[in-house]
Amino acid sequence: MPTSEEVHLLFAELTQDEELWSTREELLNSHGYELRPRLRQGWTPSWVTTGKSPLDSEDGESLVVRTVFSYPLSPP
């Protein structure tokens, strides 16, 4: 059984798909889009300061949809 600290750390890591979105934050912002807090550069998990469980925090939910681009996107 994982400890509370292990659960918190597990939810604090971005998935590979989330990293893809996060690295494009500036580009998306320039087109009028705003990423959810979890995907923004410099994100700190809210449960670190609120004491809530990651499961009870909006930013504790990872991006579960597989992202597929049909054209090449180069990193910023």
Secondary structure, 3 states (H helix, E strand, C coil): CCCHHHHHHHHHCCCHHHHHHHCCHHHHHHCCCCCCHHHCCCCCCCHHHHCCCHHHCHHHCCCCCCCCCCCCCCCC
